[in-house]
């Protein structure tokens, strides 16, 4: 499992994790597309925005390996702002390649693109 050095481990001041500390011996948690409903808590929305901003800052529009990125947090963006970079795609592999759909992400998280 690739560890993304320099990537934030969690949202500061909260328990929203962005990365895994170690390999899961029971198997890899597969990425799934989770629906984001309009009535989500503001803290959850902040966590999504901060996680996406970290992804954009760290990887930009280049393909990246899933590695130690948290599957739960990544699943909130998967299928929309974060999409598979290869075909076929294995959602249950740490080595799977992903990429950011910048066009869609600019509408969803415009603050992440402010420089």
N, C-alpha and C positions, 0 to 999 in steps of 0.2 A: 504494500500500500504506500503510495507516494504521499509524503507529508509536505504540504504547501507552506514552506517557511515564509514568515512575514505576514501570513494571512491572519486576521484577528480570530481569536478562539471563541469569542462570544460578544454579545452586545454589552458594552460597559454598563455596570450598575444593575444588570438583570441576570436571569438564569437562562436566557435564550442562547443556546450554543450554536456555533457556526462550524466547528471542526470536531473530529474524533481524536481522542488521545492515543488510542491504540486499536489494533486490528481486532475485529469481533471474531472470536474462535467458533461461534455457532453459525457463522455464515454472514454474507453480505446482505444488508437490508436493501431490497430493490427500490429503485426510484419509481414513484407513481405520480400521476397527475392529480393533484388535489384541487378541488374547486375553491376559489376564494369568493366568499359571499360578502355582500355589502355591509352586513352587520358584524363583521369581525371587530374584535377589540382594538382600540387605538395602539396599544402596546404591541400587538401582533403585526399591525401595519408598519409600525416603526422598525420592528425586527426585520420584516421583509425588505423594507427600503434600505436599511443599513447593510444587510447581507448582500443585496444586489449591488449597492455602491462598492462594497469590498470586492465583489467579483469583477466589476467593471474596472476598478482601479488596479487590481492584481493581474487580470488577464486581457482586458480590452476585448477586441473583436476576434482574437485568436482562439483556436480550439485549445481546450485544456482537459487534463485528466481529472476524473472525479476524485481519485485519491482519498484523502481524509476529510473531505467536505461532508457535513452532516446530511444524511439522507432525508431526514424529516424536514429540515429547513430548505433543502434543495428541491424537495417535492412541491413546495408551495409555488415555486417558479417554473418547475419542469413542464414542458409542453407549451409554454407561452414565451416567457423572456429567455429561458434557457432550453435549448433544443439539442437533440443528438447531432453530433458532428460526423458520424459514420453510419453507414448502412451495410450490414445489419448492426443493430445496437443492442447491447446486453445491459438491461437496467440493473442487474445484480452482479456487477463486476466493478471493482475498484479501478480497473484500467480503462473503463469506458471513457470515450472522448465526448465532450460537450462543447457547445459554443453559445454565445449570447446572440439573440436576435435583436440587434441594435435598433432597428426601425420600430419594432413593437415596444421595446424597453424605453425608448425615448418618450413615448406617450404615457406609459405606466409610471415610470420613475424619472421624471425630467430633472429632478434635483441631483441625481447621480451624475449627470452630464455637465453640470455647471463647473467650470474650471476657473 
